[in-house]
Amino acid sequence: MRLVPIQYVKAGSFLAKSIYDDKGAVLLREGVKLTESYIRRVTQLGIFTMYINDEYSGPEVDDLIKPELRQKAIKTIKETFYSFDKFSSSAGKGSMQDKKFIAERQKYFQSISEIVKEIMEELLGRRNVLINVVDIKSTDNYTYQHSVNVAVLSLVLGIQLQLERRKLYDLCLGALIHDIGKALVPQDILLKSDKLTVEELNIVKEHAQMGYDFLKGSSDIPATSRIIALQHHEMEDGKGYPEGRHGDEINILAQIVAVADVYDALTSDRPYRKALSPNDAVEYIMAHGQTQFNYEVVKAFSKCIVPYPEGTIVKLSNGEIAVVEEIYPNFTLRPKVKIINKKYGNGEEIYKDLRTELGLVIVGPEYEIPE
């Protein structure tokens, strides 16, 4: 399968991963032959990339978690956000102590806890978990889909860092609810297509403190998970928010979530910008180790992220176009590739192993396939 911006998707291609609507129902099922009408409909839903299968696609890439579990998690997070928003706006601050609200909050947090256990069961049962899929998000459901992705990515990083099981649980739970404070940020600000004003940006920044204030009243959420909601926008150099903490002053679980949060955000289409390719997002994170991010977390990230999954069409630094054939653990930026825009005189296919072809690098993904 190949991840392709929707403007490059051609009618007649086959969908490689199912697309869901904002209620979690299947909109287009994996394997369907795409038509112009289907492509227009998906675009109207605010979805700007698709996974497709074609003659260059590699083998199917396994989801990090089952699609059914992902949709269940998205639904639960969405309902939790709505509950928070409803009670916090219905009767002022007093409503936050309302018995009905407390009971409902406990119900949702118990559901979230069960989802965390299911996600952990799936990922801990796998070996050499690599992050090689960018999840497809819609504009309307972005916050909830993003929350689930950040939880999964954070857990993969936690496993790479060899955290003990209890810390992995706190990490995954905190990552799932790290953005719960955004339930109180006006949608017209979150979905604004233009640059935010200073005032609007300050409102968005309040979500970290508001989320923490909401969570600290619940005994169902571990203290370290609550800290993640507060500190996931803090930076190594002290230029983050809400408290401007430095380095070791920031909880390590929050530092892990910070990397997962930025990676998923950068590889997502937003109202104000198009998604970066996975390789550009990886380069951004690696370039900001020790300033924005914890260096040890960035090193772990670099070992388990696959910016060019098998089947990706790439452009090499010598101008050749190639398809990624094989990924090597710990050398994910230097895969084995097959050249597709030239052949030897006898028609023999050309393969290059970038671990040994040190003069060549991948410039980036290529979507215009040579005839």
RAJOKA-V64283 format. One line per field, one symbol per residue. ss: DSSP state (@ for helix, = for strand, . for the rest). psi: psi as a letter, one per 30 degrees, with the letter a starting at -180 (. if undefined). burial: 1 if it has 16 or more other ideal C-beta (glycine too) atoms within 10 Angstrom, else 0. Layout:
ss: ???
psi: ???
burial: ???
//
This chain:
ss: .====@@@.....==...==.....===....=..@@@@@@@@@....=====.............@@@@@@@@@@@@@@@@@@@@@@@@.@@@@@@.@@@@@@@@@@@@@@@@@@@@@@@@@@......=..........@@@@@@@@@@@@@@@@@@@....@@@@@@@@@@@@...@@@@@..@@@@.......@@@@@@@@@@@@@@@@@@.......@@@@@@@@@...............@@@..@@@@@@@@@@@@@@@...=..=....@@@@@@@@@@.=...=.@@@@@@@@@@=.......====....======.........====..........====........====......
psi: lkkkkfffkkkflkkfkkklafggkkekkkfkkkleeeeeeeefggkgllklkaffkalkkkkelkeeeeeeeeeeeeeeeeeeeeeffehaffffgkeeeeeeeeeeeeeeeeeeeeeeeeefglkhkkjgkkkklleegeeeeeeeeeeeeeeeeeeeghkleeeeeeeeeeeegfgffffgkkefeegkflkkleeeeeeeffeeeeeeeeffgkffkleeeeeeeegfgllegggalffhlkcffkkeeeeeeeeeeeeeeegkklffllklleeeeeeeeefgkfdelkeeeeeeeffgkjfilkfkklklfgfkklkkekkkkfhffilklkkfgllleggkkkkkjfffiffklkellkfjkk.
burial: 11110000100010111111010100110100010001100100111111111101110010011000111111111111101100110000000100001001100110111011001101100000111111111101111111111111111111111010001111111111111111111000010100000001001100110111011001001101111111111111000111001000011111111111111111111100001111101100100110011100110111011111111111110001111100100001111110110000000000010100000101001100100
//
